[in-house]
């Protein structure tokens, strides 16, 4: 996966240099603000803190995904999602629950805002992002930001990886992964059998247990991943990704979630393809008492390579470590821990 990210990052860097050299301060004909799903926490007083992210681009809206479309249509949409024209130095205002924060986009067009003492409503609150100063001929622009809000009533939170945890990706086969990324769509990409049922069971009957999807994939895939989650029936939640060029680590996103939601205890779900076991082991050490269980989907090409076993050898025995080859195996272990019911296990097993 790291090799694939390096390849895609190099392509985007070259594209950015070429576009900026050619267009300079040209009028932004397709100016748009892209709002990513945010997350927040609200206390008994009705006020709390929300984190909102987004990006400002000069690109037309991506083509809508259509059932039965050709692979080439998917390739064109995927490539367009990576070859973006990001706009630096754009002044925006983020408003949520009666609180406003100003931000300026960085060199890659991104902005991030943390809003304290905002009036938030669980499970979802909407905010707005608007342009506060003219930019290359554009005087007005606006986007709506959705924020997943925890109000302290959840029994647990779920922090999940995406690639090869719920989305069949093949990150250990670089070119296979790139081909699937480019030619697939939110409607055609597949999830692991039983994974949607497992996640819906963990969300609870009323869906009150919040989900946070954290991946090393770039923000360019945000809309695709939201579409995939919705199409396959996974619980909605923020999808926290990384800048393809400058990077950013999953540990930073995990720290953000656990810090903003200090009263939540979490189930961490990942896979054995890359570094989830090591990252989650570090999370358990750094946040004692915050992790209910760690679940790892076994997807290694060589399950005897010893990497996961090395993590298990130094594991904190107070936190259950589940290593299973399928969703049903994970469900059975979580039921044994009292986190799922027998009916939940039956639903997952029936779909696996």
Secondary structure, 3 states (H helix, E strand, C coil): CHHHHHHHHHHHHHHHHHHHHHHCCCCCCCEEEEECCEEEEECCCCEEEEEEEEEEEECCCCCCCCCCCCHHHHHHHHHHHHCCCECCCCEEEEEECCEEEEEECCCCCEEEEEEEEEECCCCEEEEEEEECCCECCECCCEEEEEEEEECCCCCCEEEECCECCCECCCCCCHHHHHHHHHHCCCCCCCECCCHHHHHHHHHCCCCCCCEEEEEEEEHHHHHHHHHHHHHHCCCCEEEEEEECCCECCHHHHHHHHHHHCCCCCEEEEEECCCCHHHHHHHHHHHCCCCEEEEEEECCCCCCCCCHHHHHHHCCCCCCEEEEECCHHHHHHHHHHCCCCCHHHHHHHHHHC
